[in-house]
Amino acid sequence: MILARVTGNLVSTMKHKSLHAKKMLIVEPVDLNLKANDEPFMAIDSVSAGVGDLVLINDEGSGARMVLDDPDAPIRAVIVAIVDDIQLK
């Protein structure tokens, strides 16, 4: 799982049939201090996230396809949660 911030939307006029009607977002991984710590990438939205949201991403192909219930989808990363709060002890 990856903690990330949604930084933008991705729009494509031509895409794989498995991605039809799926919302694609640009996400930037962050550390627990919410500082960017890796390169941005695309993730499919399954929780109605939006720009600025802190999200949890499943970045593993077969798990992502299971979340979307599409075993043939060319998907690697899917947003599975919007993070409301982080508490460290």
C-alpha positions in Angstrom: 0.0 0.0 0.0 1.1 3.5 -0.8 0.1 6.8 0.9 -0.3 9.5 -1.7 -1.8 12.9 -2.5 -4.1 13.3 -5.6 -2.5 16.0 -7.7 -4.6 15.9 -10.9 -7.0 14.3 -13.3 -5.9 12.2 -16.3 -8.1 12.4 -19.4 -7.7 10.1 -22.4 -9.8 10.0 -25.5 -8.5 6.5 -26.5 -8.1 3.9 -23.8 -8.4 0.1 -23.2 -12.0 -1.1 -23.0 -11.5 -2.1 -19.4 -10.8 1.6 -18.5 -14.0 2.9 -20.1 -16.0 5.0 -17.5 -13.2 4.7 -15.0 -11.8 7.8 -13.4 -8.0 8.1 -13.7 -6.1 10.3 -11.3 -2.5 11.5 -11.0 -1.1 10.7 -7.5 2.1 11.6 -5.8 3.4 9.3 -3.1 4.1 11.0 0.3 5.8 10.0 3.6 4.1 10.1 7.0 5.0 13.8 7.2 3.0 14.3 4.0 6.1 15.3 2.0 6.4 14.0 -1.5 8.9 11.1 -1.7 8.6 9.6 -5.1 7.5 10.2 -8.7 3.8 10.8 -9.5 1.9 8.0 -11.3 -1.6 7.2 -12.5 -4.1 5.3 -10.4 -7.7 4.3 -11.1 -10.2 5.8 -8.6 -12.6 3.4 -6.8 -13.6 5.6 -4.0 -14.6 9.0 -5.6 -11.4 10.8 -4.6 -10.5 14.2 -5.8 -7.6 16.6 -6.3 -6.0 17.4 -2.9 -7.3 14.2 -1.2 -4.9 12.0 0.8 -5.4 8.4 -0.4 -4.3 4.9 0.1 -3.3 3.0 -3.1 -3.0 -0.7 -3.8 -0.1 -0.8 -6.2 -0.1 -4.4 -7.1 -1.7 -5.5 -10.4 -3.7 -8.6 -9.4 -5.0 -6.9 -6.2 -6.0 -3.8 -8.2 -7.9 -5.9 -10.8 -9.7 -7.7 -7.9 -10.9 -4.4 -6.4 -12.3 -3.4 -9.8 -13.7 -6.9 -10.4 -12.0 -7.1 -13.9 -9.4 -9.9 -14.3 -8.4 -8.7 -17.7 -7.9 -5.0 -17.0 -4.4 -3.6 -17.7 -4.3 -1.9 -14.3 -1.5 -1.8 -11.7 -2.6 0.8 -9.2 -6.1 1.6 -7.7 -7.1 4.0 -5.0 -8.8 2.0 -2.3 -9.3 4.6 0.5 -9.5 8.3 1.3 -7.4 9.0 4.4 -9.1 11.3 6.9 -6.4 11.3 9.6 -3.1 9.8 10.5 -2.2 9.2 14.2 1.3 8.2 15.1 2.3 6.9 18.5 
